[in-house]
Each structure stands twice: as C-alpha cells, then as structure tokens.
Amino acid sequence: MKSPKFLSGYTSLEKSWVVYDIGNSAFTLLVTTLIPIWFNTLCERAGISSIDYLANWSYATSIATILMIFAGPVFGAMADHKGYKKRLFTASLVLGTASCAFMGIVGILPLPVALIWIVYLVIYVIAKVSYQTSLVLYDSMLVDVTTPDRMDLVSSNGYAWGYIGSCIPFLVALVLYLLASKDLIPMRAAILLGFCITAVWWYAVTVPLLKQYRQKYYVDAKGAYIRESFARIGRTLKELATKERKILLFLLAFFLYIDGVYTIIDEAVAIGTALGLDQVGLLVVLLLTQIVAFFFAVLFGRLSQKYSTITLISIAIIGYFAVAIYALFMKTLWQFGIMAFVVGMFQGAIQALSRSYYAKIIPPDSSGEYFGIYDICGKGAAFVGTMLIGVTTKLTGSVNIGVGTLAFLFMGGLILLRLADRAKA
C-alpha cells in the first residue's frame, strides 16, 4: 500500500509515519465506541447491571494500563538497541491486530453466556497492551523520521489524519451494527466483520512505515539486551531524580493531565451508556467529534509555529478542566454532544504537542527508553482516572460525580506543567 498523496512538503518517511496513526486510530475509535457497546450487550445477556458494567469495564482498562507500566519501559529500552525497534514494533502490531480480530470471533464461540463477557475482557486487555506497546515504539520513532523543528507539525498531523482516516473502517463497522440492530443481519456477524475489517485496516496502512523506517539513533550494545535494558532504565530513573528536573516535572504533569484525557477517551461511550443515552446517537456524536478533532489538531500544529508549545498545552488542559466540571450537570444526548465537541477541540492538540515537546527535550539515542517511561505517565498511568470513575461511581451511584472528579487531575497537571516550563534543562 503506497502512502497517500497528501501533506505537500513532507518527506515520504514523514508521511508513512503519519499514516500509522490512521491505522492505530481505527482501533482507538473502536475501543471508544463499538467495543464497550458490544460488551454492554454481553453483560445484559449475563444479567449484569449498568453500574456493574461500567465498573467492570473500568477495571479491565485499568488492568491493561497497569500491565503497560511494566512492559512499556522494558520494550522501549530494548528497542533502543540497534535493529530492535522495528522488530518489536512489528511484533506488537501483529499481536494487536490478531487480538482485535479475535474479539469479534468470541461472539460466535460456543461458550456459556456467563463466561463470554469474561473471555471478551481478557482478549481486550491483550489487544490494548499490544496496541499501547506499538505506540511506545511508534512515538519514539519521531526522532528518526523528522527534525526537531518539524516535530510539532509532524506529530500534530499524525493525530489529525488519524481522526479522519479511522472513520473509514468505523463507518463500515457502524453500518453493519445499524443493520444488525434492525434485524437485517445477525448481530454476531456484524460484530465479527466490524472487528476483522478494523484489524485488516490497522495492519494494511502500516505497511509503508514497515518498508521505509530505519533506526537512526540507537545504543550499540552487544548481547544481554534484556539485562542491559533493565540496567539502563535504572540509570535513567536515577538521573531523572537527580539531574533531569525539567523532564521529571514534565512527566509528573503529563501523568496527571493526560490521565484525565485518556480516561475520557476510553470511557466516553461507557459513560453515555451508563447514563441511559441512545447508543446510536452516541456513535454519531463521536463520529462528528473525529472531524472536529482533525481540524483543531491541524490548527494547533500551525499555531505551534508562532506560539510556545507549553502555552498551547496549557490552553488544552484548561479546556479539559472545563469539560470535567461540565460533566457534573450532563444528562441528555445534546449535552453529551457539547462535551464531545469541546473534547474534540483539544484532544489531538494536547496529545500531539505533548509528544513532540517531550521528543525535543530527551536524548534521541534513548528515545525508546524515554518514551517507555513517557507511556507510564500517559496511557500506562490511565488506571488512576478509570479507577477513580469506577470506584466513585460505585460508591455514589452517580456517573456524573465520577467523571467530575477528573477535574483534580487537570488542575494538578497544569500547575506542574508551569513549574516544568520554568525549570532548567
């Protein structure tokens, strides 16, 4: 598959790197839309309440992210060795796409109703960990595919085109789901095809990157890669605590604010479903949000050429803080739509600019290792937000209060980000 003719002025390698975001974002969109809806269907068949459905979904997501706390830095450090980054990236891609397809197959397996939803969650955890591992390696490739002065632009366009491109397989999966909801085709067949189409799309659009990527920055070590990787992680953590104050403060800030961001992304449909909102309406709203996210990600990428990256990230954090407060009063689908629109405005910007800013302040030959740590503070640390929603919802019986507690994460993240900006490199 050839890289599409877009992004005039960008190199072929930069385009291929951007295109992978189109592939992995298809799985992301599935996770935030059809996957929790299908899981809710399985729970209803097993007689599980909506409150327990949201709690179980949050726990599974938390388990996946906790596993990444341990896997991310190790695979990232191993990937810094010469020739390993591409191999590990390919392995995580294959396991992730295979697990994605198998989530659709689970529905047709001859298993007891009380067991199917558990098997489904186990496969979801495997797919989620594989997906996140591929992103650790993908993010660390940024130092190899472009120059520091272009990182904000390239990173922003990765997220931007990911939002638009991911809509293609999602629309097919959505049409199949709608046909099944009208009893025009079997629901299990619709889910099976939707998952398999997404898996094939994810893998196919990655081919250009697999063909063109070459690792420019690496650690040239001989043998004992795993042992050496652990040793390097230990040395890096020690340096973060004693010397790299700017990087450390940014990681702590990132830990808090991006935790809230990923929690909202992962839990959006689950939250709407628990509030009793129309599922088809939720999917349409989130599809429109992808379009909003595309335009604003491109806009913030261009603004990064005129304004400080820290300033733009701060604006995005304030936007998310407002979303968390607004969620306390959200009850209807149109109110959910307003929240989704605001999230779309800042979603791509906060992720893309955080990634590119971090890539510019870390050593390029240790990018895999550093992005493994970055992932702990990002996707790997998202268990705080999901557990916060799960536990608070369970204790209070209110989904709104559960989501509203995320405001504390954004406020803390903003304070630490400003401190990081003032710290010396």
ChimeraX attribute file (.defattr): number of C-alpha atoms within 10 A of each C-alpha:
attribute: neighborCount
match mode: 1-to-1
recipient: residues
	/A:1	8
	/A:2	10
	/A:3	17
	/A:4	11
	/A:5	8
	/A:6	9
	/A:7	14
	/A:8	7
	/A:9	8
	/A:10	14
	/A:11	12
	/A:12	18
	/A:13	19
	/A:14	24
	/A:15	23
	/A:16	25
	/A:17	28
	/A:18	25
	/A:19	25
	/A:20	26
	/A:21	26
	/A:22	26
	/A:23	25
	/A:24	27
	/A:25	23
	/A:26	24
	/A:27	26
	/A:28	20
	/A:29	24
	/A:30	23
	/A:31	20
	/A:32	19
	/A:33	26
	/A:34	22
	/A:35	24
	/A:36	22
	/A:37	19
	/A:38	19
	/A:39	21
	/A:40	22
	/A:41	15
	/A:42	21
	/A:43	21
	/A:44	15
	/A:45	13
	/A:46	15
	/A:47	12
	/A:48	15
	/A:49	13
	/A:50	17
	/A:51	16
	/A:52	15
	/A:53	23
	/A:54	24
	/A:55	21
	/A:56	18
	/A:57	19
	/A:58	23
	/A:59	19
	/A:60	20
	/A:61	23
	/A:62	24
	/A:63	18
	/A:64	23
	/A:65	27
	/A:66	19
	/A:67	17
	/A:68	26
	/A:69	20
	/A:70	14
	/A:71	21
	/A:72	30
	/A:73	25
	/A:74	21
	/A:75	26
	/A:76	31
	/A:77	29
	/A:78	25
	/A:79	29
	/A:80	27
	/A:81	24
	/A:82	16
	/A:83	16
	/A:84	18
	/A:85	25
	/A:86	20
	/A:87	12
	/A:88	18
	/A:89	22
	/A:90	18
	/A:91	13
	/A:92	20
	/A:93	24
	/A:94	18
	/A:95	16
	/A:96	28
	/A:97	23
	/A:98	20
	/A:99	24
	/A:100	30
	/A:101	22
	/A:102	19
	/A:103	22
	/A:104	22
	/A:105	18
	/A:106	18
	/A:107	21
	/A:108	13
	/A:109	9
	/A:110	8
	/A:111	12
	/A:112	9
	/A:113	15
	/A:114	14
	/A:115	11
	/A:116	21
	/A:117	22
	/A:118	16
	/A:119	15
	/A:120	20
	/A:121	19
	/A:122	17
	/A:123	19
	/A:124	22
	/A:125	20
	/A:126	17
	/A:127	25
	/A:128	25
	/A:129	26
	/A:130	25
	/A:131	23
	/A:132	23
	/A:133	27
	/A:134	27
	/A:135	23
	/A:136	29
	/A:137	27
	/A:138	19
	/A:139	21
	/A:140	27
	/A:141	24
	/A:142	23
	/A:143	23
	/A:144	18
	/A:145	21
	/A:146	18
	/A:147	12
	/A:148	14
	/A:149	11
	/A:150	14
	/A:151	23
	/A:152	27
	/A:153	24
	/A:154	26
	/A:155	29
	/A:156	30
	/A:157	30
	/A:158	26
	/A:159	26
	/A:160	29
	/A:161	26
	/A:162	26
	/A:163	29
	/A:164	20
	/A:165	22
	/A:166	25
	/A:167	21
	/A:168	15
	/A:169	23
	/A:170	23
	/A:171	15
	/A:172	15
	/A:173	23
	/A:174	23
	/A:175	13
	/A:176	21
	/A:177	25
	/A:178	15
	/A:179	15
	/A:180	17
	/A:181	14
	/A:182	10
	/A:183	10
	/A:184	11
	/A:185	14
	/A:186	14
	/A:187	19
	/A:188	17
	/A:189	16
	/A:190	21
	/A:191	26
	/A:192	20
	/A:193	19
	/A:194	25
	/A:195	27
	/A:196	22
	/A:197	18
	/A:198	27
	/A:199	25
	/A:200	16
	/A:201	20
	/A:202	26
	/A:203	18
	/A:204	13
	/A:205	22
	/A:206	23
	/A:207	17
	/A:208	19
	/A:209	22
	/A:210	16
	/A:211	11
	/A:212	13
	/A:213	17
	/A:214	15
	/A:215	18
	/A:216	13
	/A:217	18
	/A:218	19
	/A:219	14
	/A:220	11
	/A:221	11
	/A:222	9
	/A:223	9
	/A:224	8
	/A:225	16
	/A:226	13
	/A:227	11
	/A:228	16
	/A:229	21
	/A:230	17
	/A:231	12
	/A:232	17
	/A:233	19
	/A:234	12
	/A:235	11
	/A:236	18
	/A:237	15
	/A:238	12
	/A:239	13
	/A:240	16
	/A:241	12
	/A:242	10
	/A:243	13
	/A:244	18
	/A:245	17
	/A:246	18
	/A:247	22
	/A:248	19
	/A:249	22
	/A:250	24
	/A:251	24
	/A:252	18
	/A:253	26
	/A:254	29
	/A:255	26
	/A:256	26
	/A:257	32
	/A:258	26
	/A:259	25
	/A:260	32
	/A:261	25
	/A:262	21
	/A:263	25
	/A:264	26
	/A:265	17
	/A:266	23
	/A:267	23
	/A:268	21
	/A:269	23
	/A:270	27
	/A:271	20
	/A:272	20
	/A:273	19
	/A:274	17
	/A:275	18
	/A:276	13
	/A:277	17
	/A:278	12
	/A:279	17
	/A:280	14
	/A:281	15
	/A:282	21
	/A:283	20
	/A:284	14
	/A:285	19
	/A:286	21
	/A:287	21
	/A:288	16
	/A:289	22
	/A:290	26
	/A:291	18
	/A:292	23
	/A:293	27
	/A:294	25
	/A:295	19
	/A:296	19
	/A:297	30
	/A:298	22
	/A:299	17
	/A:300	27
	/A:301	26
	/A:302	15
	/A:303	15
	/A:304	20
	/A:305	13
	/A:306	9
	/A:307	11
	/A:308	11
	/A:309	21
	/A:310	18
	/A:311	14
	/A:312	19
	/A:313	23
	/A:314	20
	/A:315	15
	/A:316	24
	/A:317	27
	/A:318	16
	/A:319	17
	/A:320	29
	/A:321	22
	/A:322	16
	/A:323	22
	/A:324	24
	/A:325	18
	/A:326	18
	/A:327	21
	/A:328	16
	/A:329	12
	/A:330	18
	/A:331	15
	/A:332	13
	/A:333	18
	/A:334	14
	/A:335	14
	/A:336	21
	/A:337	19
	/A:338	16
	/A:339	21
	/A:340	25
	/A:341	21
	/A:342	18
	/A:343	23
	/A:344	23
	/A:345	24
	/A:346	24
	/A:347	30
	/A:348	30
	/A:349	32
	/A:350	26
	/A:351	21
	/A:352	25
	/A:353	25
	/A:354	23
	/A:355	20
	/A:356	23
	/A:357	18
	/A:358	18
	/A:359	23
	/A:360	16
	/A:361	14
	/A:362	16
	/A:363	14
	/A:364	20
	/A:365	19
	/A:366	23
	/A:367	28
	/A:368	31
	/A:369	30
	/A:370	27
	/A:371	28
	/A:372	31
	/A:373	26
	/A:374	31
	/A:375	28
	/A:376	25
	/A:377	22
	/A:378	27
	/A:379	27
	/A:380	29
	/A:381	26
	/A:382	30
	/A:383	24
	/A:384	20
	/A:385	27
	/A:386	30
	/A:387	20
	/A:388	19
	/A:389	29
	/A:390	24
	/A:391	16
	/A:392	20
	/A:393	20
	/A:394	16
	/A:395	10
	/A:396	11
	/A:397	12
	/A:398	16
	/A:399	23
	/A:400	22
	/A:401	18
	/A:402	25
	/A:403	28
	/A:404	20
	/A:405	19
	/A:406	28
	/A:407	22
	/A:408	15
	/A:409	24
	/A:410	28
	/A:411	17
	/A:412	16
	/A:413	26
	/A:414	22
	/A:415	12
	/A:416	20
	/A:417	25
	/A:418	16
	/A:419	15
	/A:420	21
	/A:421	16
	/A:422	10
	/A:423	15
	/A:424	9
	/A:425	12
